[in-house]
Amino acid sequence: MPSPIIPQIPHYEPAPMTTQPLDYADLAIIDLSQGNTVEGRAQLALQVRDAMSTYGFFYIVGHGYSTDQMKRMFDIADVPFSQVSDEEKQKYVAPTKQTGSYQGYKLRQYWHIDGGVRDQIENYNINRDVNRRTHPEAVRPLLPEISQFARHAHMSVLNPILRLMALGLELPEDTLVNMHGYDTQSETYIRFMKYYPRSAEDEEKTKSVWLKGHTDFGTISILYSQPVAALQILARDSTWKWIKHIENAIVVNAGDAMEFLSGGFYRATIHRVVQPPPDQRRYTRLGIFYFCMTDDDVKLAPLVASPLLQRIGFKRWFEKDEDAPLMVDWRKARTSAYGQTTLSKSDKEDKVEEEVINGVLVRHYN
């Protein structure tokens, strides 16, 4: 049988790595290829548990996609931005505020950042079921590759991480996997994201912050490492640390939904995006993400069956577990509000703004 014809598309040339001396976070590197045995997974679970209790972020290697395959995926990721006209993009804009769904485009200047400045970031979001909606003409020939990538991200990256996190809670290792079906109803999706350089005036008005400090609202966020330094995390000592690029690695963090399910044991770490260092400022920053959520009908209450949580205690965000939101309600509320609501200054902390969503105080850091 002849090999399938791979569509020819322009190559996206990434920026060179920065040579600036940045204060990087010393994140753990988890090698998924070491998790093929019960003993190996038990050891990796301890590493993940330790990583989540320090920075709340960690790297994944040994995930099964080669460097060449990832270069191809970054070429694909640029197509919705460089190969689709502005006129055609308008036809596929996501009705985010109306539906609480990101599926489709988020065009530039949708989010308010600060001081009257709006963002210079484009997203194209594709559900893991790539046929759920139609796509721009230039994207359509690439859907088989995107679908294959989504399945790999889910089955070979997300599910192993979820097994390790369940073991860390001393639960059966498929506990969290069973909440994240691949063929079930949920909003888990791929995001292609392109950041464009901003004017000096916008940088001054926003203090060089491109996305304010925030937590992700899902369970797990998977970011495929790329060379433009801009992502920072808020360390436990309240300092901002840079995330360093590692070739063909994946950066992983937990979101609000995982924090709810784990009773606060797996914390959602605050992170932000800032202006890159001087030697990278003329380049665009292209990102590939796999944002993960439980099935829509999962209630985001603590997994009280966890022997670990029973021993050390846990936090509830709602007085009764039955009052906890379903995943579908939480993600719709967070998605609709982000970058669109007026935030209130915190009475207790400088540089902190707040809003209340579904009874939960959501904080944003400058």
C-alpha positions in Angstrom: 0.0 0.0 0.0 1.5 3.4 -1.0 2.3 5.8 1.8 -0.1 8.7 2.4 0.9 11.9 0.7 2.0 14.5 3.3 0.7 18.0 2.4 3.5 20.5 1.6 3.4 23.5 3.9 5.8 26.4 4.6 8.5 25.7 7.3 8.2 27.7 10.5 11.7 28.8 11.5 11.8 29.2 15.3 13.9 31.8 17.1 17.3 30.9 18.4 17.5 30.4 22.2 18.3 33.4 24.2 21.8 34.0 25.6 20.5 36.2 28.4 21.3 35.1 32.0 17.7 34.5 33.2 16.6 33.2 36.6 15.2 29.9 35.6 13.0 27.6 37.6 14.8 24.3 38.5 12.0 22.0 37.3 12.0 18.2 37.6 12.4 16.2 34.4 10.1 13.1 34.3 11.0 10.4 31.8 7.7 8.7 30.8 9.6 5.9 29.1 10.6 4.7 32.6 6.9 4.1 33.4 6.4 0.8 31.6 6.4 -1.3 34.8 4.6 -1.1 38.1 7.8 -0.3 39.9 8.7 2.3 37.4 5.4 4.1 37.7 5.6 4.0 41.5 9.0 5.7 41.3 7.8 8.3 38.8 4.7 9.0 40.9 6.9 10.1 43.8 8.9 12.3 41.5 5.7 14.0 40.2 4.3 14.4 43.7 7.6 16.1 44.8 7.5 18.3 41.6 4.0 19.4 42.3 4.8 20.3 45.9 7.7 22.6 44.9 7.1 24.5 41.7 3.9 22.9 40.5 5.4 22.6 37.0 7.6 19.8 35.6 9.1 18.6 32.3 8.2 15.4 30.4 10.6 13.6 28.1 10.4 10.2 26.6 6.9 10.9 25.4 7.1 9.1 22.0 7.2 12.0 19.5 10.5 12.6 17.8 12.2 15.9 17.2 11.4 15.7 13.5 7.7 15.0 14.3 7.5 18.0 16.6 9.2 20.2 13.9 6.4 19.1 11.5 3.8 19.9 14.2 5.1 23.5 14.6 5.0 23.9 10.9 1.3 22.8 11.1 0.7 25.1 14.1 1.7 28.2 12.0 -0.7 27.5 9.1 -3.9 28.9 10.8 -2.1 32.2 11.2 0.2 32.6 8.2 -1.8 30.8 5.5 -5.3 32.0 6.3 -6.5 35.5 5.4 -7.9 37.9 7.9 -11.2 37.8 6.1 -11.4 34.0 6.3 -10.3 34.0 10.0 -13.4 36.0 10.8 -15.6 33.2 9.6 -14.1 30.8 12.2 -14.0 33.1 15.3 -15.0 31.2 18.4 -18.2 32.5 20.1 -16.3 32.4 23.4 -18.3 34.9 25.4 -21.6 33.5 24.3 -20.9 29.8 24.7 -17.9 29.5 27.0 -16.0 27.6 24.3 -12.7 28.5 22.7 -13.2 26.3 19.6 -12.0 28.3 16.6 -10.1 31.6 16.5 -9.3 34.0 19.3 -8.0 36.9 17.3 -5.7 39.7 18.4 -7.0 42.4 20.8 -9.8 40.3 22.3 -8.3 40.3 25.8 -7.7 43.4 27.9 -4.3 43.3 29.5 -3.8 46.5 31.4 -3.8 50.3 31.0 -6.1 50.1 28.0 -3.8 47.8 26.1 -5.3 44.8 24.4 -3.4 41.6 23.5 -1.4 40.8 20.4 -2.0 37.1 20.5 -3.8 34.8 18.1 -5.2 31.4 19.0 -6.6 28.6 16.9 -8.3 26.0 19.0 -9.3 22.5 17.8 -11.2 19.9 19.8 -9.5 16.5 19.9 -12.4 15.4 17.7 -11.2 17.5 14.8 -14.4 16.9 12.9 -16.6 18.6 15.5 -16.6 21.8 13.5 -15.4 23.0 10.1 -12.0 24.6 9.6 -10.3 27.1 7.3 -9.4 25.7 3.9 -5.6 25.7 4.5 -6.1 23.6 7.7 -8.3 20.9 6.2 -5.6 18.8 4.5 -3.7 18.8 7.8 -6.6 17.4 10.0 -5.4 13.7 9.8 -2.0 14.7 11.3 -3.7 17.0 13.9 -6.0 14.2 14.9 -3.2 11.7 15.2 -1.3 14.3 17.3 -4.3 14.8 19.6 -4.7 11.1 20.2 -1.1 10.8 21.0 -1.2 13.7 23.4 -4.2 12.2 25.2 -3.2 8.5 25.3 0.6 8.7 25.5 1.1 11.9 27.5 -2.0 12.9 29.4 -3.1 9.4 30.5 0.4 8.4 31.9 0.5 11.7 33.8 -2.9 11.1 35.3 -1.9 7.6 36.3 1.1 9.0 38.1 -1.0 11.7 39.9 -3.6 9.1 41.0 -0.8 6.9 42.4 0.5 10.0 44.2 -2.9 10.3 45.9 -2.7 6.5 46.7 -5.7 5.9 44.5 -6.1 3.2 41.8 -4.0 4.4 38.9 -6.9 4.6 36.5 -9.0 6.9 38.8 -8.2 10.1 37.0 -7.9 8.5 33.6 -11.5 7.3 33.9 -12.6 10.9 34.3 -10.9 12.0 31.1 -12.4 9.9 28.3 -11.1 10.4 24.8 -14.5 9.7 23.1 -16.7 11.3 25.8 -18.2 14.8 26.0 -15.6 17.3 27.1 -13.8 20.4 25.9 -10.2 18.9 25.9 -8.5 20.5 22.9 -5.4 21.5 21.0 -4.4 25.1 21.0 -2.1 26.7 18.4 -1.0 30.1 19.8 1.0 32.8 18.2 2.4 35.8 20.1 3.4 38.9 18.0 5.9 41.6 19.1 4.3 44.7 20.7 5.1 48.4 20.5 7.4 50.0 23.1 4.4 52.1 24.2 2.3 49.0 25.0 5.2 47.4 26.8 5.5 50.5 29.1 1.7 50.6 29.8 1.6 46.9 30.8 5.0 46.8 32.5 6.0 44.3 29.8 3.3 41.8 30.9 1.6 40.0 27.9 -0.7 37.8 30.0 -1.3 38.5 33.7 -0.5 36.0 36.3 -3.3 33.4 36.4 -4.0 29.7 36.9 -5.4 27.4 34.2 -9.0 26.3 34.8 -8.7 22.7 33.6 -7.0 19.7 35.1 -3.7 19.4 33.2 -2.0 21.8 30.8 0.5 20.3 28.3 2.8 22.8 26.6 5.3 21.6 23.9 8.6 23.4 24.7 9.6 26.2 22.3 12.7 28.5 22.4 11.2 32.0 23.0 11.6 32.7 26.7 8.4 34.4 28.0 6.7 32.0 30.4 7.2 32.7 34.1 5.9 30.9 37.2 5.3 32.4 40.6 7.6 30.4 43.0 6.8 29.7 46.6 9.0 32.5 47.7 6.9 35.0 45.6 9.5 35.6 42.9 8.9 35.1 39.2 11.0 32.3 37.7 11.5 31.8 33.9 10.7 28.4 32.2 13.7 27.3 30.1 13.3 25.6 26.7 14.4 22.0 26.5 14.4 20.5 23.0 11.5 18.1 22.4 10.4 18.3 26.0 6.9 19.0 27.3 6.0 21.4 30.1 3.2 20.2 32.4 1.2 22.0 35.1 -2.0 21.4 37.0 -5.1 23.7 36.8 -7.9 24.6 39.1 -10.0 21.5 38.3 -7.1 19.3 39.5 -6.7 21.4 42.6 -10.4 20.9 43.4 -10.3 17.2 42.8 -7.1 16.7 44.8 -8.4 18.7 47.8 -5.6 21.2 47.2 -2.8 18.7 47.2 -1.9 19.3 43.5 -1.9 23.1 43.4 -2.6 25.2 40.4 0.5 27.3 40.1 0.2 31.0 39.0 2.0 31.8 35.8 2.2 34.6 33.3 3.7 35.6 29.9 6.0 38.6 29.6 8.1 40.3 27.0 10.9 38.1 25.8 14.6 39.0 26.5 16.2 41.6 24.2 17.8 39.1 21.8 14.4 37.5 21.0 12.0 40.5 20.8 11.8 40.6 17.0 10.6 37.1 16.8 7.1 35.7 17.0 6.4 33.0 19.7 4.5 30.0 18.4 3.1 27.6 20.9 1.3 24.2 20.9 -0.8 23.2 23.8 -3.1 20.4 24.8 -5.5 21.7 27.4 -7.2 19.0 29.4 -10.4 18.8 31.3 -12.5 16.0 32.8 -15.6 14.8 31.1 -18.3 17.6 31.3 -20.4 15.7 33.9 -17.6 15.2 36.5 -18.3 17.1 39.7 -15.2 19.0 40.9 -15.3 17.8 44.5 -12.3 16.3 46.4 -11.5 12.6 45.9 -12.1 11.8 49.5 -11.4 8.1 49.0 -7.7 9.0 48.8 -5.9 7.4 51.7 -3.3 10.2 51.5 -5.9 13.0 51.7 -7.6 11.1 54.6 -4.3 11.2 56.5 -3.1 14.7 55.8 -6.4 16.5 55.4 -7.7 18.4 52.4 -9.4 21.6 51.4 -13.0 22.0 50.2 -13.9 25.1 48.1 -17.6 24.5 48.7 -19.3 23.7 52.0 -21.0 20.6 50.6 -19.6 18.4 47.8 -22.9 18.5 46.0 -22.4 22.3 45.7 -19.2 21.8 43.7 -19.6 22.7 40.0 -19.6 20.3 37.1 -16.6 20.6 34.8 -18.8 22.0 32.1 -20.1 24.8 34.3 -16.7 25.7 35.7 -14.9 25.9 32.3 -17.8 27.9 30.7 -17.7 30.4 33.5 -13.9 30.8 33.4 -13.7 30.9 29.6 -16.4 33.5 29.2 -15.0 35.8 31.8 -11.2 35.7 30.9 -10.0 39.1 29.6 -13.6 40.4 29.4 -14.5 41.3 33.0 -13.6 44.2 35.2 -11.3 43.0 37.9 -11.3 44.4 41.5 -8.1 45.4 43.3 -7.3 43.1 46.2 -7.7 44.7 49.6 -4.9 42.5 51.0 -2.2 42.3 48.3 -0.6 44.8 46.0 -0.4 43.9 42.3 -3.3 41.4 42.7 -6.7 41.7 41.1 -9.7 39.5 41.8 -13.0 38.2 40.5 -15.5 35.7 41.8 -16.6 32.8 39.5 -19.0 30.2 40.6 -18.4 31.1 44.2 -14.6 30.8 43.9 -12.2 33.7 44.3 -10.0 33.9 41.1 -6.9 36.0 41.4 -4.8 37.6 38.7 -1.3 38.8 39.3 0.6 41.7 37.6 
